[in-house]
């Protein structure tokens, strides 16, 4: 968390900053909190990015990317609790960076992170390619093309749920949307990738794409901890559409009273599924 739909929602929400100039960059001192990871360093980040114009706002997997003039990229990696915001933050004490802007419709862009696990980087195009190019990050889950999911994962011996979380294979999928997609495709999360038929791969890719697009329309999922917010500090809505995620012990929406959702652990992550309709 956040996953592709949440980060895409952030990207769309902060897109009005395109065309603005970064006047200054502030990293508020938070001595009681875990420090945010900034690359290459706070001083170098300021030197690289200050005074540059934001040309575009893009996404790389689970990261928001500001494309600056001069082939520089600012990369926001939210990880567990990070948010990229234009509106008032959920709390002032967890604002980790402020980019003050000129020449656009908003005065500043914020990076907020409650736990401080996120990363903020200012990279040249070469550095960006080294860290997030095809050798390090797989194709986006919404840009796989026909048969792309099977081509990336079909030879793996891993459980399909575990394989879907591999960002080197497919970028953007996390725990929530892997579970929801597998339920929609009627595939058991513990099955080996190599066991799936061509028809099942087609069904799974369609389910994955549908779930991700639906979640984007709902502006992502805000879980019970309330951490995720969109760029204007508002809740997402897809959590109200969950079929299996975090619904252990409740009836399967497909099977009704004939089966309840179960929870198992795979690769140290909780997995939710229906033992009756997911085979």
Secondary structure, 3 states (H helix, E strand, C coil): CCCHHHHHHHHHHHHHHCCCEEEEEECCCCCCCCCCEEECCHHHHHHHHCCCEEEEEEEECCEEEEEECCCEEEEEECCCCEEEECCCCCCHHHEEEEEEEECCCCCEEEEEECCCCCEEEEEEHHHHHHHHCCCCCCEECCCCCCCHHHHHHCCCCCEHHHHHCCCCCEECCCHHHHHHHHHHHCCCCCCEHHHCCHHHHHHHHHHHHHHHHHHHHCCCCCCCCCCCCCCCCCCCCHHHHCCCCCCCCCEECCCEEEEEEEEEEECCEEEEEECCCCC
